[in-house]
Amino acid sequence: MMNSNEPEEGNDDLYEHFRFVADKGQQPLRVDKYLMNRIEHVTRNKIQKAATDGNIFVNNNPVKSNYKVKANDVVTVLFEHPPYEFLLTPEDIPLDIIYEDEQVVVVNKPAGMVVHPGHGNYSGTLINALTFHFENLPNNSSNRPGLVHRIDKDTSGLLVIAKTEEAMTHLAKQFFNKSTEREYVALVWGNLEEDNGTIEGHIGRHPKNRLQNTVFEGDDADEKGKPAITHYKVLERLGYVTLVSCKLETGRTHQIRVHLKYIGHTLFNDERYGGHEILKGTHFTKYKQFVENCFKVLPRQALHARTLGFEHPTTGKMLRFEVPIPDDMLACLDKWRNYSQHVIE
């Protein structure tokens, strides 16, 4: 993506890789530290080298690493080559196709697969696989072929892909109007008080850890977050953990992970949000070993996009798909079932 605001004369062959607008409440902070909090898979040395090479700009002017970012500053990182995610290479990666016709493809994404190329993940993504298996996929507004929605790298489950411009427009409108059906299964820490409920809370970037999102309340809610609604239902109580079904009314980044943590029930083994620690249970060494074994069989957050429903772009028929909980999550559940029956009771 070319940078529409050229930083200075002579830099018209630079490509924008990152752009951040500092919050209104931003306290002065060195630009290298500011970028460390916002860019995944990057070292401070790389950021400082980019500054030395004249690739970091604030309000269209090149700055050094010790520049202090202030409220409303526009921070951009520019390089002479296009972002790698736009240099898309089709790759012969097998796809688990659940349904396909002339307009749409529904795939079951395995855990560990990134949906689209981005910083630190330029190959092996779902988009690399899709562009190999399907020709002329339409681009979405972010120039990502076929992509209508996404799920996190370590979340497994269903995604619908648009094969035509018509399907892209129709499906994007459904997601925008919240008329799709999406149900996830999650294993969370703790025993939820209610059998079902609704979590409402504006979700936005965490002010201190930019790799996380968080819920904003009160006066900050509208300014710093976007409205988000998650409906949950308890499927199985397993002592120190609970299996829940979550239905999304909105589709914010990390929504289920953030909302469940907000009510005190972080996803099991969700490292980014602290679920890879023992959050409930005893202090016995035997129990700690048991939990470690659970983490080994399920080395990711316990979240699976089980159900997906949408209106077909041309026939108007409501399509609904469901895929079973994957083996790694089942193995972890079986351990907890056995533990809760024989140890807790």
Secondary structure, 3 states (H helix, E strand, C coil): CECCCCCCCCCCCCEEEEEEECCCCCCCEEHHHHHHCCCCCCCHHHHHHHHHCCCEEECCEECCCCCEECCCCEEEEEECCCCHHHCCCCCCCCCCEEEECCCEEEEEECCCCCCCCECCECCCCHHHHHHHHCCCCCECCCCCECECCCCCCCCEEEEEEECCHHHHHHHHHHHHCCCCEEEEEEEEECCCCCCEEEEECEEEECCCCCCCEEEECCCHHHHHCECCEEEEEEEEECCCEEEEEEEECCCCCCHHHHHHHHCCCCECCCHHHCCCCCCCCCCCHHHHHHHHHHHHHCCCCCEEEEEEEEECCCCCCEEEEECCCCHHHHHHHHHHHHHHHHHHC
